């Protein structure tokens, strides 16, 4: 890992016109070489706001968090585009983009392969996570420890990974199971991992997953399915 690695960020975004500009603008430009916003079928001005903030904007009309992430990864597989480290984060301004430097530190300084930003270990604003999210997170991380022997406190989307290691995982999930698929596959391949505390605030706008009963049920089912199918 070079002392000044090439770092790129992928942000899946669906109808985040109110927040995406804030997210892109707060990303430390002295650390990150390119910000890629994947417009995941938005019907608002998400793409325009992202472009105005200086991001590269891709379009993935098939809705799904994993589908958007895979679109961004495909773009980065082009010759000359591969980063040393890839960061994933949400476009709703619930994460603090300036904390990217904290995510990168264990990779650059300690040669970790995967770093998860843990909302559980950081300062979690009251109401930023729903009760079903908190319980689902607790249950999922306990199952990961029981089945795969890894000690996580969070499945949070704010994370960093060596790009070469990400490509070895052969990620395929196109919706709710994306984050846990990465952690399960990394565990099976014995990747060196770490968690760092990150702060988490109430998102701007309405959550399309945790904000509905149906979305929460579907996400919970897919996460548990992904944990068990990879045993």
C-alpha positions in Angstrom: 0.0 0.0 0.0 1.6 3.3 -1.1 1.9 6.1 1.5 -0.5 8.2 -0.7 -2.9 5.6 -2.0 -5.4 6.3 -4.7 -8.8 6.5 -3.0 -12.2 6.6 -4.7 -15.7 6.7 -3.2 -18.9 5.1 -4.5 -22.2 6.6 -3.3 -25.4 4.8 -4.4 -28.2 7.4 -4.5 -32.0 7.2 -5.1 -33.9 10.5 -4.9 -31.3 12.3 -2.7 -31.4 15.7 -4.3 -31.5 17.5 -0.9 -28.5 15.8 0.5 -26.1 14.5 -2.2 -24.5 17.8 -2.8 -23.7 18.2 0.9 -22.2 14.7 1.0 -20.0 15.2 -2.0 -18.8 18.7 -0.8 -17.8 17.4 2.6 -15.6 14.6 1.3 -12.0 15.5 1.9 -10.6 16.3 -1.5 -7.0 16.1 -0.4 -7.6 12.4 0.4 -10.1 11.2 -2.2 -9.2 11.2 -5.9 -12.7 10.6 -7.3 -16.3 10.6 -6.0 -18.7 8.3 -8.0 -22.4 8.8 -7.5 -24.5 6.1 -8.9 -28.0 7.5 -9.7 -30.1 4.5 -8.9 -33.3 5.3 -10.8 -33.9 8.7 -9.2 -36.9 10.8 -10.4 -35.6 14.0 -8.9 -32.5 16.1 -9.5 -30.0 13.8 -7.7 -27.8 13.6 -10.8 -27.6 17.3 -11.4 -26.8 18.1 -7.8 -24.1 15.5 -7.8 -22.6 16.8 -11.0 -22.7 20.4 -9.7 -20.8 19.2 -6.6 -18.0 17.7 -8.8 -18.9 14.0 -8.7 -18.7 11.5 -11.5 -22.3 10.4 -12.1 -23.3 7.0 -13.4 -26.8 5.7 -14.1 -28.1 2.3 -12.8 -31.9 2.2 -13.6 -32.4 -1.1 -11.8 -33.1 -0.1 -8.3 -31.1 -1.8 -5.5 -28.3 -0.9 -3.3 -26.1 -3.7 -4.5 -26.9 -3.0 -8.1 -25.7 0.6 -7.7 -22.5 -0.5 -6.0 -21.8 -3.1 -8.8 -22.3 -0.4 -11.4 -19.7 1.7 -9.7 -17.3 -1.2 -9.4 -17.7 -2.1 -13.1 -16.8 1.5 -14.0 -13.6 1.2 -11.9 -12.4 -2.0 -13.5 -11.5 0.0 -16.6 -7.8 0.2 -17.3 -6.3 3.2 -15.4 -9.3 3.7 -13.2 -8.6 1.2 -10.4 -8.0 2.7 -6.9 -5.9 1.2 -4.2 -8.8 1.7 -1.7 -12.5 2.0 -2.3 -14.9 3.6 0.1 -18.6 3.1 0.2 -21.0 5.5 1.9 -24.7 6.6 1.7 -25.9 9.7 0.0 -28.4 10.8 2.6 -26.0 12.8 4.8 -26.4 10.5 7.8 -22.6 9.7 7.7 -19.9 12.3 8.3 -17.8 12.3 5.1 -14.9 13.9 6.8 -14.5 10.7 8.8 -13.2 8.9 5.7 -9.7 9.5 7.0 -10.5 7.4 10.0 -11.7 4.6 7.8 -8.5 4.7 5.7 -6.0 4.7 8.6 -6.2 1.0 9.5 -5.6 0.0 5.9 -2.8 2.5 5.3 -1.1 2.2 8.7 -1.9 -1.4 9.7 -2.4 -3.2 6.4 -6.0 -4.1 7.1 -8.0 -5.4 4.2 -11.5 -4.2 5.2 -12.6 -1.5 7.7 -16.2 -1.0 8.8 -17.4 2.3 10.2 -19.3 1.3 13.3 -22.2 3.5 14.3 -22.6 1.4 17.5 -19.1 2.4 18.7 -19.5 6.1 17.6 -22.0 8.8 18.6 -25.4 7.8 17.4 -27.9 10.6 17.2 -31.2 9.7 18.9 -33.6 8.6 16.2 -31.0 8.1 13.5 -31.6 4.4 13.5 -35.0 2.8 13.9 -35.6 0.1 16.6 -35.8 -2.6 14.0 -32.4 -1.5 12.6 -30.8 -1.6 16.0 -32.2 -5.0 16.7 -31.4 -6.4 13.3 -27.9 -5.1 13.5 -27.4 -6.7 16.9 -28.8 -10.0 15.8 -26.8 -10.1 12.5 -23.5 -9.3 14.2 -24.1 -12.0 16.8 -24.7 -14.5 14.1 -21.6 -13.5 12.3 -19.6 -14.1 15.4 -21.3 -17.4 16.1 -21.0 -18.8 12.6 -17.9 -17.2 11.2 -15.9 -16.2 14.3 -15.7 -12.5 13.4 -16.4 -9.7 15.9 -18.3 -6.9 14.3 -20.7 -4.5 16.0 -22.2 -3.1 12.8 -23.2 -3.8 9.2 -23.0 -0.1 8.4 -22.6 1.0 4.8 -19.8 3.4 5.6 -16.7 1.2 4.9 -13.4 1.0 3.1 -11.7 -1.9 1.4 -8.6 -2.6 -0.6 -9.8 -2.7 -4.2 -7.8 -5.8 -5.0 -9.4 -7.6 -2.1 -12.9 -6.4 -3.1 -12.4 -7.9 -6.6 -11.5 -11.3 -5.0 -14.9 -11.4 -3.2 -16.9 -11.6 -6.4 -19.8 -9.6 -5.0 -23.2 -10.5 -6.5 -26.0 -9.2 -4.3 -28.0 -6.5 -6.0 -30.1 -5.2 -3.1 -30.4 -5.5 0.7 -27.7 -8.1 1.3 -24.8 -6.2 -0.1 -23.1 -5.1 3.2 -23.4 -8.4 5.0 -22.3 -10.4 1.8 -19.0 -8.4 1.9 -18.4 -9.2 5.6 -19.3 -12.9 5.3 -17.1 -13.4 2.2 -14.3 -11.5 3.8 -14.6 -13.7 6.9 -14.4 -16.9 4.9 -11.3 -15.7 3.1 -9.7 -14.6 6.5 -9.3 -11.0 5.6 -7.7 -8.7 8.1 -10.4 -6.4 9.3 -11.1 -3.6 11.7 -13.9 -1.4 13.0 -13.6 2.3 13.7 -16.1 4.5 15.5 -18.1 6.8 13.2 -20.8 9.3 14.1 -24.3 8.9 12.7 -27.1 11.5 12.4 -30.6 11.6 11.2 -30.7 11.3 7.5 -32.1 14.0 5.2 -35.3 12.9 3.6 -37.2 9.6 3.9 -35.6 6.2 4.1 -36.8 3.9 1.3 -35.9 0.8 3.3 -36.0 1.3 7.0 -38.7 3.9 6.7 -41.3 1.4 5.8 -42.5 -1.9 7.4 -42.2 -3.8 4.1 -38.7 -2.4 3.5 -37.5 -3.4 6.9 -38.9 -6.9 6.6 -37.4 -7.5 3.2 -34.0 -6.1 4.3 -34.0 -8.3 7.5 -34.9 -11.4 5.6 -32.2 -10.8 2.9 -29.5 -10.2 5.5 -30.3 -13.4 7.4 -30.6 -15.4 4.2 -27.2 -14.1 3.1 -25.6 -15.0 6.4 -26.8 -18.6 6.4 -26.5 -19.4 2.6 -22.7 -18.8 2.7 -22.0 -21.3 5.5 
